[in-house]
Amino acid sequence: MTAEPSRITKVVIVGGGTAGWMTAAALSRLVAGGVSVTLVESEEIGTVGVGEATIPSLLDFNAMLGIDEDAFIRATAATFKLGIEFRDWAQPGDSYVNPFGTHGRDVAGVAFHHLWLRQRASGAPDPGPIGAYCLAEVAARRGRFTRPSTNPQSVLSTLSYAFHFDATLYAAFLRDLAERDGVVRVEGRVVAVDKDADTGFIDAVRLADGRRIDGQLFIDCSGFRSLLLGDALGVPFTSWQQWLPCDRAWAVPSARNGPPMPYTRATADTAGWRWRIPLQHRVGNGYVYSSAHIDDDAARSALLAGLDGAPLGEPRPLRFVAGRRDRLWEKNCVAIGLAGGFLEPLESTSIHLIQSGIARLMSLFPDDGFAAVEIDAYNRVMLREYAQIRDFIILHYHATTRADSPFWDHCRTMTLPASLEAKLALWSGKGRVFREQGDLFTPDSWIAVLLGQGIQPRSFDPLAATLPADETARFMAHVRDMIDKTAAAMPTQEQFIAQHCAAPLREPA
């Protein structure tokens, strides 16, 4: 006979912002089952709030919560995102896109990029850039958008998308949802953590006004402070700064200058990179940089000099170290978001890691026994995902011929993690890319960055040479033509938003 476990009935989330309210909204489904969910946050403590670009996995999170997409877009002043344009990364003047979609279509078990590599090697005819065979990239560069087709035979089915949005508005949107479903918000600043003297488990958090909030499961969404996992439970932090040297950022909104384009822009600079994220009513901008290679004032000036529109406020400084806690679940505490680790926003993964942590917590939701095997499984999977994303971001920095500053000299010559070295070795031979277990990024993303930054394999899949060259060339020309015509027939993003999900006019913020 299986004994019924002793259920968790009290969950306490420490910290609001995007991480806290995403967690609260997801856990609010438990309220109907008799679980109390309390979120503690203080208006005295600001949020980072620069995670305004996302990846397609957020669609699954919103769908899980039953969120109407057009309502969400209106509430957060969002725009659509078909990929990320990278400028000046391999060398100044370069540009490529990591798109949310597939390149071409495989033929007889041969991946499309091998057909492209073969034709490029033969040179007859020139296949052009591989991005020309991806609808997401072609549409993005033309400023066009429509939602994908569910018909797998349609070229529109190859399209994926995500969003640019105001992270503060998204947190407020989720707060409304969570509170309607029974989550209780407590205003207050945590000043102490009570722990059980025998087990070391957290019993309660104490607020500045003397109140004590007790619980059984604690979720640390306190940001870089990591009040519970880091400070109270002492879980060490492992820095990855030897591979990701950027440790500061300036962020500032600016006025729109023309219609919003459906992609994020990341422009490499002398000591880091600058982001440009278009929303419906403003543009988010920032400069992520290494303080060892540029001083704060020079970085601030570079950010302001690179704006397309007038700044709408004073730049805000941020400080961080790339890396993660050695464990993200310790005893009865789970860290979600920045409390557990930070990977700079180059590939817009911060909000995804929040979502991933929540999803895995829900799938391994504990009873009050907190089984070690479940905690170990959570940590193993989450730490693997952090490392996989880390490697993909490192690739952007290392795969460069830039030698115009000490920063790029460091990135170009640094020793890589063995896991990334193995991927590069596999690619450099015959252009092989395999998606490993749990890997967030698709082969299409790896191919886009590898080719976009000039890493050409020596050869290609020998099976590609078994296909008739003339038929392959005609097939590729047909694919390119279909993508070109499909993109041309799509509405502009501005037209699509105006018709379906325009946000109410508001003062830029």
Secondary structure by P-SEA (a helix, b strand, c coil): cccccccccbbbbccccaaaaaaaaaacccccccbbbbbbbbccccccccccccccaaaaaaaaacccaaaaaaaacbbbbcbbbbcccccccbbbbbcccccccccccccaaaaaaaaaaaccccccccccccaaaaaaaacbbbbbbcccccccccccccccccaaaaaaaaaaaaaaabbbbbbccccccccccccccccccccccbbbbbbcbbbcccccccccccccccbbbbbcccccccccbbbbbbccccccccbbbbbbccccbbbbbbcccbbbbbbbbbcccccaaaaaaaaaaaccccccccbbbbbbbcccccccccccbbbccccccccccccccaaaaaaaaaaaaaaacccccccaaaaaaaaaaaaaaaaaaaaaaaaaaacccccccaaaaaaacccccaaaaaaaaaaaccccccccccccccaaaaaaaaaaacccccccccccccccaaaaaaaaaaaaaaaaaaaaacccaaaaaaacccccccccc
